Every structure is written in structure tokens, then in C-alpha cells.
């Protein structure tokens, strides 16, 4: 009996390793499978041999490659944006969700500033 009911062994290994490393709950794992996380990563677009090598590096050494991290497209359904939106709309929607999250956490948390200018000395 397979732990994950995914036929493709590379895809199954990807979800198993990411679940182990990121400590996803069963619900979190299901959500990522349903959102087709593997198919959206840069890793899934690579040749099988390279996918196997990168999954082995993750399994053996905990090494994340950029192909495991970068996704195309990102799933932003929770922001409830229209089909087309500006950068300002995206920023406002993300900040709205952060505010809701902080309010849910209760007292002791603060949102300090919407945009913070950071000056770096040369």
C-alpha cells in the first residue's frame, strides 16, 4: 500500500520529501496536492534525471534548490482579486490578509508599518 495515492513516482517523492522537510499536516499536504504544487514548481519542468538528483539532495542533505522554491503561477485565490489587478491592488489585498491574521492571533502582535524605507550605508 502506498502512503500517497499518486501514480507518478517522482511526483510522489516530491510530496513525501516536502512534507517531511516542511512538516505539513495531512490537510496541508492535501491542499498542496489539490493546488498542483509539484506541477507549478520549476523542478517539474526539468528532465527526470535532474529531478531525481534534486530530490536526492533534499532527502540526504536537506538542500533546497531554487527549482523547489520557485513556482509558476503562485496561487493567490485567497486574496479574492479580480482577473486583472495592479501591484497596488495586490499589496492591499496581502496587507488586508495580514491584518486579519494578526487580529486572529489576539493581543501582543503589531503591524508596524505598511512600507518601511531602509537606508543602507555604503
C-alpha positions, -999 to +999 in steps of 0.1 A: +000+000+000+014+034-010+015+062+015+004+087-012-021+077-039+000+094-066+010+071-095+040+092-108+070+081-085+088+115-090+057+134-080+051+111-050+087+115-039+084+153-042+054+155-020+068+130+005+101+149+009+085+183+010+060+170+036+089+157+057+110+188+055+083+214+059+062+193+084+029+196+066-002+183+083-024+159+064-047+188+055-017+209+043-005+180+021-039+176+006-042+213-001-008+213-018-016+183-039-050+198-049-033+231-059-009+211-081+022+224-063+045+199-080+034+209-114+038+246-106+074+243-093+103+249-117+115+214-108+087+197-127+098+213-159+133+197-157+145+163-171+137+132-149+174+126-141+178+161-127+145+159-107+158+126-091+191+143-083+175+173-067+151+152-047+180+130-035+199+162-024+168+172-005+163+138+011+200+132+020+212+167+029+181+189+032+194+210+004+166+231-013+173+241-049+157+272-064+137+248-086+119+235-054+111+270-042+101+290-073+066+284-085+046+294-116+020+306-111+015+313-074-020+305-061-035+338-048-071+327-047-074+336-010-068+373-019-101+374-038-087+397-066-103+402-100-087+386-130-066+416-137-051+437-109-024+462-103+006+459-080-012+483-056-043+460-055-020+430-048-002+448-020-035+460-004-050+425-006-019+409+010-019+436+038-056+430+044-050+393+049-020+400+072-042+423+093-069+397+096-043+371+106-028+394+133-062+402+147-070+365+148-038+359+169-050+383+195-031+407+218+007+410+218+011+413+180+015+445+160+016+457+124+042+484+125+043+499+090+028+494+055+061+502+037+094+508+056+122+526+039+156+511+048+187+531+043+219+513+038+253+529+043+278+522+016 
